[in-house]
Amino acid sequence: MIEQRPSFGGDDAASDETVEARLGEEQLVLMTKERFTRMLQDGYPMFQYRTLIETTWTAALPERLATVLPARLGRWRPVVVDMGVLAGFAGVLLAATTTLQRRHDRR
């Protein structure tokens, strides 16, 4: 049976050998796109384990944007970026809903 774990926290602190051992035991692994690529280039058979790897492809942009935030936020910087994006998205949806409701009410 495959161990199910939440998709946050990541496996960044684990060594490549530990990650490969866990994959060999059919355990799920969370890693960044950069680590996946590096391990593949270093000769690890990453595509053999593709069903066990959750790659954080979408985390790359928030991590880059987070580098401009204060360092005191630490590992929470990408979370702050995500929250900002989600709040912006919610604002756009609210504005669209309000606009459509006003149009509907004028009829």
C-alpha angles and dihedrals in degrees: 000000000000116000112239118214134172115269098240134081093043131211097267094126094054119094120245089251091053091049092050091047090053091048089050088055089051094248120149117253129197115207141156123257089247093056093046090051093046093049090048090051090048090059103261112145093239098159089057087066098040094125091057099048123088104196116199095224092154094050094069096080096045089048091053092046091047092062089078092058122091114285091229088076088066116178090357092073094093089048090055089051091050091049090051092050092047091048089050091049090049089050092052091049091048092050091048091048092048092049093049092046091052091050090049093049092052091061 
